[in-house]
């Protein structure tokens, strides 16, 4: 059985590692904040001091961090993954990053005959906990086939989308759709409240019709409970939408709905809500995060 390395054990990474450990894999871990690996180490994971150390003791190395700059650091930095990567290893970045960086890492790997896959995920904290993430992969098919069974451990849907960068482009398409469902779900609640409707009743009803979607099912109930913990951080969604708009500009297409969502989320982040979950968008209308008392 292949030894797995994992760099980045935050909201998503920690749950994925737990699934891998439960499946019987040996997992070496590194995280910038070591305390976030304590539970994983207690469950049998091996701590390493750097991404390079993780790579040295692993066959397949996964990473999921915050921003493209973080990806560059853990792969290309002085103690990065490429420092100890060899041709018998497969590197898989699951961070939502830029297609151009995915292509850069792939090209860097090809110089040393190392396979690199970009494999961003969708499904949030619940998808990671339940092991049914959606994974969008870019890279060589031969490498993908070697690790497909590992992806299956923590995913409900995984598919190779094309060459390097294709996984990231698919994730951008995913985020564009989510931007629309999040703004729609938020405005639904604002409208229904202003109309004097019972919000739980409205959600139950429209959720059984054509308005049903993942955001409505998973995030609207959190809003009613005033639960703004992050299944996916506002600050990371702002990053994703900026990437999507940058890529759209390169392809000379306009995405006005996505541009509006990016402005709204940027406003939300500027008000100090960057570490909230994306459902906190409601705070632009309900500043206290709860349904305002009708006068």
C-alpha positions, 0 to 999 in steps of 0.5 A: 500500500502506498504511503501518503503525505498530506500538506495542509490540515485545515477544515478540509485537509484534516477530514480527508486525512482521517478518511485515509487513516481509517482506510489503513494508509500510512499518512505523514502530515505537515501544517503551518500551525502544528497544533492543527495536526494534534488529533491526526497524530493521535489517530496515527499520522506521522508529523513532519517538520516541512513539506520536503520531509513529508515528500521524502517519506511518501509515495503520493503527496497531497496538498490543500492550502489557502492561496496560490502564494501558499501553493508556490511556497510549499512546492517551490520554497526552500523546504518545499515538496520539489526539494525531495520529490523523485520520479517515483512519486505523484504530487497532487494539489487540491488547493483552489488555485490558478490554472497557470500555476497548475501548469507551472507545477506540472511543467516543473514536475515534467523536467524531473519526470515527476507527475503532478495533478491539479485536483481542486475539490467541492463540497465544503466541510460537510463533503470532507467529513462525509467523504463525498467530495467532488474532485476535478482533476487535471494532468496526465491520465496515466498518473490519474489512474494510479491514484484514482482508488485513493481519491475514491476514499474521500470523494463521491465523484471524481473525474479527469477533466483534461490536461494540467490546469483543467481541474482548476478551470473546472473548479472556477466553473463550479465557483461561478455557479455557487456564486449565483446560488449563494446570492440567490439563497441570501436574497430569497431569505431577505425577500421572504422575511420582508414579506412577513413569511415564516422562513423555515416554511418557505425553505421547506417548500421551495427546497422541494421544487425547482429552486432546490440547490446545495447552498439552499439545503446546506447553508440556509438552515445555518443562517437561521441558526445564526451559525456562521462557522466556515465550511468555506471561508469568505476570504477564500471565496473572494480569492476564487471569484477573483481568479474566475474573473481574471481567467474570464478576462483572459478569454475575453468573456464577461461574467456580470453575475459573478462580478457582482457576487465578487463585489458583495463578498469583497464588501463582506470581507472588508467589514471583518467577516473574512473568517466566516463561512460564505453563508455570512453574506446575509450580514450585508442585509442582517448585520447582526446575522439574525432575522431583523425584528419587524417594526 
